[in-house]
Amino acid sequence: MKKLNIFLTSFFIFGAVSLTDIPQLETKNAHAYSISISEDLGYYNKYVFQKMRDAMYQGKLKAPDYIKSNIIELSEKGYCSFSGTKAYASKPLLDLLYSLVISKQLTKDKPFSILSLFRRGRNHGAFESNGIIIGRSIDIDIYSGHRIHMNTPYDSLKAIIKVINNMPEGRYNVGLPRPGGGNSLDPSKDFFLPVNSLRQNERSPTGTLMGDLKLIKNNEARELISMAVNRNKRAQILYMMPDAVDHLHIKALDDGKLY
């Protein structure tokens, strides 16, 4: 707590700080959030979501109304009420959100838009042993004004590159948009990773980033995404997978986790 108070004091006196200056959670077990760790996690949630709330009020961050409500509650309390309990973003997800939302590339005319943040179950909201929910994933449908949808694959590519460029140090799994979406398939329009069967959806084709990158169908997309991944040495993407028609999915991984 003393560290956090010193940090907040220095922030208000000296202004914005880099990601490395943000208070770090001291946790012996990243996957079993104790009550005390939840309290510390709450302070970090409050700080990051205050940044997101400010960006939202400035028109630089867009989201559905229920996510806006989550953002406001998180900025005030450090958690939001969800499925009858408290929900927090994980430390790695907060690092990602902070880095994406403070980017100077964002303006009112070139916003960041969140399609999905907290959802019950799986990556977006898992119940922990103490009853709280931890969200570890985000679905992004616009970044720096570029829409992520398979109706506009080249605009999607621009957004994906900008997101990768802004990812902070951490470990991630990434879901790329695909044509069709849901139970629909359209292999003739595959642009990123190929999907010829629903069994291939939400799965890495090869289990490795380098293998997955080689399978990207469009030559320009394959080259530019590979370059972006190689350029950003901070972010370690473990693998990519085909996901949905209208967003980029990112899961920020806890230490030691592969998925």
DALIN-V931441 format. One record per helix or strand. SS is the DSSP state (@ for helix, = for strand). FROM is the first residue (numbers start at 1). LEN is the number of residues. Records with the same first field share a line. If there is no record, write none. Layout:
SS=FROM-LEN, FROM-LEN
This chain:
@=2-13, 19-3, 35-23, 65-13, 91-11, 122-3, 150-17, 187-3, 198-3, 209-6, 219-13
==61-3, 80-3, 85-5, 112-5, 121-1, 125-3, 133-3, 137-7, 146-2, 170-7, 181-1, 184-1, 235-8, 248-5
